[in-house]
Amino acid sequence: MTHDTTLSRLTEVDLRPLEQRLRGPLLRPGMPAYDSARLLMNRAVTRRPAAIAQVADTQDVVELVRFARNHGLPLGVRSGGHSPAGYGMVDDALIVDLSGMKRITIDPTSRLARVEAGVTSGEFAAVAQPHGLAISTGDTSSVGFGGLVTGGGIGFMVRRYGLAIDNLVAVKVVTASGKLVTASELEHPDLFWAIRGGGGNFGIVTEFTLRLAEVRQIIGGGLVLPANREVIRGYLDYVVDAPDDLTTLAKLMHAPPTPYIPEARFGELVLWILVTWTGSKAEGRRALAPLRALAEPVADAIGLIPYPAMFNYTAHQAIPICHFIRHTFAHQVGDAVIDAALDAVDHASSPFNMVEFRGLGGAMARVAAEATAFAHREKRYLVSGLALWMDETEDATPHRSWIDALWSAIRAEGAGAYVNFLEDEGQERIREAYPSATLARLTEVKRTYDPYNMFRFNQNIIPAVRG
Ligand SMILES: Cc1cc2nc3c(=O)[nH]c(=O)nc-3n(C[C@H](O)[C@H](O)[C@H](O)COP(=O)(O)OP(=O)(O)OC[C@H]3O[C@@H](n4cnc5c(N)ncnc54)[C@H](O)[C@@H]3O)c2cc1C
């Protein structure tokens, strides 16, 4: 065993003994499946790992961690492949790819679900729906549970049911020592606390146990309004004080060619509000009225739908694309930010660029900040700028300039970062993701479970130095 921080080169290590122990394939450069396996959601990132292990089960993960530890090898972790930074693949590293681990077990009586890390939001919603059950994960069907849940999970019903981690009961996790442990409020509670928001720093989660909510039909869909300062201000003021049953996510963008937007309005600057109402039908109509009254809608495609149908409204996001993102939590969104967002999208580097406003609060804010490593509980908004383009051979410079200019205009109003939306933005931004007391506690847990920082290709928590 070595704890050497100068790691061995994988090319110098004989991987055959490892390969013989694995049930899933170990892909190396030159093998037919290697190039498709290393593709990520963010096509602006290209990486060439030394080997990608497509694990079949938890035992494969144990074998990989032990092998990497014994040989001092760099180890990356991939589940759904949606990290904006592209952390799911690492140059010259051994990758633990959990995307094939897709078992879902639901007990409708206890409303508990066991979900393997490679399951995506859309896959889970489709399996839970026939039981009349659901969990609030993210807004895009293809995002993986592995990264989403360890980072927090801000979903379509966050104001009603909290973050995904607020419904987490236990995890099975392979720690840096190669041990499989269960973490919950009763077992390894420090690890359980850290995994709820600390990202991939503390081990590889192979299975999540989550408590589901009873969700059958919702009132949901898209309300498309013409975008101007008054409409955005009206939206922002209303959605954070609306009933908890209403969760929204608004995208300031150019109207895309979708079937429910009139063709004549394609390309117009719009505020596209994704709406999820989990209460009664009559109250839903009342709760939505203030949004509908903000302006004559370009399109109103809100109706009674099964929860998984919400993902149809974001199907265009579930395909690989090149992107840059900058984001911030905020207590308030001032007119200067609204004006900067309007100007930026109006002069975008690509027709797909957008600024997203999420209204938070509700159940998410009722959990104590110190209860989980995700601590930005009281923040009312999450604001994100996204530069999006299709062709990975295109020069990214204009998109980088666009996002940088937008960021310099909005960041002053910011109040904290979300690990799941961070690119590789350095330690300063990781410190924004965690209040100082949270970060201090995280570094202690890191020292206990990963003292040599094996899991470091992420929004990295540096282990505390032994006192
Ligand atoms: C189009 C799009 C939409 C999104 N929408 C939302 C949203 O609505 N709400 C939201 O909260 N987030 C959202 N996200 C962000 C998303 O939650 C993060 O990118 C998350 O990390 C993705 O998880 P993944 O498993 O798909 O990613 P991967 O790239 O596979 O993993 C990212 C990192 O997470 C860690 N990780 C992954 N799997 C495991 C595991 N099994 N155990 C331990 N650590 C692990 C590792 O550090 C890994 O490098 C979105 C991202 C995209 C690209």
The ligand as an ORCA input file, in Angstrom:
! r2SCAN-3c Opt
* xyz 0 1
  C     -28.463     19.953    -18.181
  C     -28.209     19.979    -16.699
  C     -29.261     20.244    -15.852
  C     -29.076     20.244    -14.468
  N     -30.134     20.520    -13.655
  C     -29.973     20.485    -12.312
  C     -31.056     20.742    -11.437
  O     -32.181     21.030    -11.864
  N     -30.836     20.677    -10.106
  C     -29.620     20.367     -9.580
  O     -29.503     20.301     -8.353
  N     -28.559     20.140    -10.380
  C     -28.708     20.196    -11.722
  N     -27.625     19.981    -12.539
  C     -26.298     19.817    -11.940
  C     -26.067     18.365    -11.552
  O     -26.738     18.065    -10.350
  C     -24.581     18.113    -11.331
  O     -23.901     18.361    -12.526
  C     -24.313     16.691    -10.845
  O     -22.982     16.585    -10.394
  C     -24.542     15.697    -11.957
  O     -24.445     14.402    -11.478
  P     -23.981     13.256    -12.492
  O     -23.921     12.005    -11.723
  O     -24.829     13.322    -13.710
  O     -22.548     13.807    -12.880
  P     -21.090     13.159    -13.047
  O     -20.390     14.090    -13.974
  O     -21.148     11.731    -13.375
  O     -20.470     13.312    -11.615
  C     -20.042     14.558    -11.161
  C     -19.233     14.382     -9.913
  O     -20.115     14.008     -8.851
  C     -19.471     13.087     -8.004
  N     -20.160     11.794     -8.093
  C     -20.798     11.271     -9.162
  N     -21.288     10.067     -8.867
  C     -20.953      9.825     -7.583
  C     -21.166      8.732     -6.706
  N     -21.825      7.657     -7.099
  N     -20.675      8.816     -5.438
  C     -19.997      9.892     -5.032
  N     -19.755     10.951     -5.821
  C     -20.241     10.920     -7.088
  C     -18.048     12.947     -8.479
  O     -17.227     13.899     -7.844
  C     -18.194     13.267     -9.960
  O     -17.006     13.651    -10.547
  C     -27.787     19.992    -13.934
  C     -26.710     19.738    -14.796
  C     -26.913     19.721    -16.167
  C     -25.758     19.481    -17.088
*
